[in-house]
């Protein structure tokens, strides 16, 4: 099977559940538990930093669910890349709970990134040439609004007290799945690069599912008290 959209993928998924039932069941249990936390949430009762933390946590839970759906269908590098995004969001969610004051740095960082984006667009000849004067003026105003120091993913991980997950899960998934690196081709090539692999695989599947569960566990520990209030 070389097509992930094939009807046969359902048979593969069932085989995964049969072979890795314990890991799959635990991951789904954690994902379901995390999702139920939003059920009776009164969003307006929370402070701004907590609202953004909850929104970030919602994004993280959704990404974890997406990663699991990809993993159980044998799309392991795609699951790992999606999980990396979930872990990044986890850092920001939990950082806001443990250190609400970082919200100001996150807002400033958002402006900085928008400013960088716009500045490079304006400097690009092909893009700049099609802008109207009003468009250019509006974009230039965004560049001028930049202020404050950046707030990197590493900063978020440190503020969240999850630096160990940054150095292990996040950096590993960045190098081996999310980014277009030579290391990421280990999922695509075998036998020293002589064989191209295309299709569902169980290689690293249990490890990936356990990492998804670990991400959910870490978030549940920090976010559950917030969602109960």
Secondary structure, DSSP 8 states (H G I E B T S, - for coil): ---TTSTTHHHHHHHHHHHSHHHHHHHHHHHHHHHHTTTT--GGGS-HHHHHHHHHHHHHHHHHHHHHHHHTTT-HHHHHHHHHHHHHHHHHHHHHHH-TTHHHHHHHHHHHHHHHHHHHHHH-HHHHTT--HHHHHHHHHHHHT--S----HHHHHHHTT-HHHIIIIIHHHIIIIIS--SGGGGGTEETTTTEE--S---TTHHHHHHHHHHHHHHHHHHHHHHHH-
